[in-house]
């Protein structure tokens, strides 16, 4: 009977440890992100970080490399052509 309780305690402890290092860690990081957006200070901090990133991006001479710029231009042109076909219908 003692060995059953020892095994039971060992299994329960191992389940708790596995939970903490897998699902518990994911839930904790998700809750931290939600908490960041739910407080006024967290929203202000996020907005300030976003402003800094936008400022840094606009200070660069070329934000996109040539290959990315060509790809985005082709994508935009395709969208424009699809929108024109919808207007004509």
N, C-alpha and C positions, 0 to 999 in steps of 0.2 A: 504494500500500500504506500510506503514511503517513496519507493521509486516512481510510482505513478505521479505523486505530487511534485517530485523533483523534475520529472520530465514535463509535466504541465507548466510549471513555473519557467522552465527553460524555453519551452515553445512560446509562451506568452511574451517573455522578455525578447526573444528573437523577432517575433512579429512586431513588437513595438519599435525595436531598433530599425528593422527594415522599413517600416512606415515612416519613421522620422527622417531617414536618409533618402527616401524616394518621394512619396506623395506629399509628405509633410513639408519638405523643402520647397516643392513647387507651389503648394498652397500658401506658404509663408511669403514667397516672393510675389505672388499674385496679390495677396492682401496688402503688401507694402505699396505696390503700384496703385491699387485702388485708394488707399489712404492718402497717397500723394495728391491725387486728383480731387479728393473730397475735402481737403482743407484749403483755406484761402491762401495760406503761405505756399503750399505745394503748387497751386495753380500759378501763383506769381513766379515761383522759381522755374516752372516749366516754360512759361511765357518768356522769361528772361533768357533761358537757354536757347529757345527757338530764335529769339531776336539776335543773339550772338552768332548763331549758325548762319542766319540769313545775311547778317552783316559781313561775316567772313566769306561767304559765297559771292557776294556782290563785289568784294574787293579783289577777287581773282580776275585776271584778264580773260582767261577762257575757262569757264566752269566745266564745259564738256570737252572731251577729246573729239577729234574729227569723226571717228567711226560712230560714236554715240550720237553726235549731232546729225549725221546723215540718216541714221536709223530713226531718230525722232522725227526728222523732217518728212521722211517717207510715211511714217505712221500718221502724222498730222495731215498730209496730203490725201491719204487713203480715207481718213475720217471726213475730210472736206468733200471728197467726191461722193461718198455715201450719203452725206447730208444733202448734197445737190440733187441726187436721184430721188430722195424722199420729198424734196420741195416740188419737183416736177410732176409728181404723181397726183 
